[in-house]
Amino acid sequence: MILYHPNFISDEQVLSVLNNLTVVPNDTAVPGGEYHNEWYSHTIVERAELLEGNTDTSILSKELYGKIKSLLDSFCLFNNITYSSITRMCINVTKPSEDKYVAAMHVDHEFPHSLVIFYLNNSDGATVLSGTTEKDEEPEEFMRIPSHKGSILYMSDGGIFHTASPPTQNLRVVCVTTLT
């Protein structure tokens, strides 16, 4: 199941998240790579597969976690979605680029999971979904989800191949959350 809810998050709620993001000092720059443009990732909940069973240190930014979890729980209640744990939460910021290169389709984790993307600003950089979860198939574009501030994308099967197209006009700011 793929759900896209435009304008689910109010401007005030988005601003509350973004204001907290600017004061937290542990942002990690990840320049270039296969994306051909500069992007940054701010980890809120460390990836489960990196923790080696130590969940005591998984939440790195408690204030942001509380704000986003509240939004997540409202969204899940509204859509009758249940989950048992949050196994990753991060805010990705992609800088604009004239390079039209789109990164290879990928899945975020090898274990069964759901994926939620919160769009925190308006941008011309889209989320691109494929129509397959099969590793042996070459994923092709199936659907483009616009980066519209306040919108939420939910994929019940996080094994759907996806990627992001880089913005050309302004930053693309999303919060990616993995559920199990």
N, C-alpha and C positions, 0 to 999 in steps of 0.2 A: 504494500500500500504506500502510495506517495501522496502526501497532503501538502498543499501550499496555501497558507493563510496570509493574504495581504493585510497590512495594517492591524495585526493582532496586538502589537506592542505600541503603547502610546509614545508620543514624542518625549514626554516627561520621563518615562521609564528608560527610554534609550539614552537620554541625556544623563540620567543618574548613573548608568553603566559607564558611559564614556568619560564622565567626570572622574569616576573612581579609577579608570584605566590610566589617566594621565599622571596620577600621583603615586603609582606603584612602580618601584624602580627595577624590578627584575625582568624587564623585557629582553628578549634575545633576538638579535639581528641575524637573519639568515639570508645573506645577499645572493642574488643570482640563482645558481644551481640550474636545474633543468627548466626553470620558469623563465629564464632570460631577463628577469626584471627583479627589482628589489622588493622584498616582503619581510614582515616581522611577525613573530608569534609570541604572544604573552600567555604563558601557561598558568591556568587557574587550578586545574586538577591534572596531575601528571598521568601520562598514559599507564594503564594498568600493567602492561607487559614490561615496563621499565622498572617497576617497583619491587619485583621479586618477592611478593607477599607482604611487604612492609607498607600497609595502608595508613599508618600513623602520619606519614609525611606526604600523603597524596594531595591534600588541599594546600596549595601554595599561596592563595590569595583569598582569605576567608570572607572579606567584605564583598568582593566581586562575586564569589561563589554564592553567597546568600542572596544577592540581588538576582542573579541569573537563575538560580534554582527556583526562586519564587515565580519567575516568569515561566520557567519550564513546567512547574507543577500546575500553574493556571492553564497552560496550553494543554497539558495531558488530561486534566480534569474535564476541560471543555470538549475534548475529542475522545474521551473514554480510553485513554492510553495508559497502560501500567508499565512500570519498570522496576527492577530490583536494585540497580545501582548505577551511578555515574562513573564510568571508567576513564573518561577524559573530558576535559573542558579547556578550550583555549580561544583566545581572540586572535584572529589573523588579520593583518593589515597589509594590503598590497598597494604599492605605489603605482601611479599611472605610467604607462609606457606606450610609445608609438609602435613597439614591436607587436605584431599580431600573433605571435607564437602562443599556442595553447599547449600546456603541459599534457603529458600522456595521461590517459584515463587510469585510475587507480582505485583501490579500496583501502580504507584507513587501517583495518585490523583483519587478522586472519581468523578470529573467533566470531561466532554469531553475535550480532549486535544491531541496534537501531541507531540512526543518525539524525540529529536535529541541528539545523543551521538557523541562527538568528541573524537577520540582516540589520546592521546598526547604522547604515547610512544609504543614501541614494548613490548609485554608481552604475556605469555602463559595463562593468565587469560582471558577467553572469556565472551561475553554476550550471555546468553542462552535465547532463545525465546520459548514460548509455541505456540500451534496452536489455542488457545482459548481466548475469552474475557469473557466467562461465569463464574460467581462466583461459580455456583453450580457444575461445573465440576472440577475434579482434574487435574490441568495443567500438561502436560507432555512435555518433550523436543521435539521441532519441528525443531529448527535450532540453530546452534552455529555461532556466529559472532566473528572472531578473533580480538584481540586487536593489530591492526597494525597502527603504528604511521602515522598520516596524514589522516586517514580514517574517514568517517562519516557514521553513521547509522541514518536513518530517519524512524520513524513509524507514519504514518498518524493517526492511531488509538492507542493512548497511553494506551488504555484499554487492550492491549495485555499483558498477564502475561509474566514476564521476571525476570531474576536474573543474577548475575555474579558468575562465578566460580573463586575461588581465584587463584592467580598466585603461582607458585612454584619456579620460577627462579629469578624474579626481580619485582619491583613495577609495579602495574597496575594504570595508570593515565588517567582518562577520565573526560570530561566536559559534564554534563547532563543538558540539557536545555528543559524546558517545554513551549510549545506554545499553545495559544488559538486563 
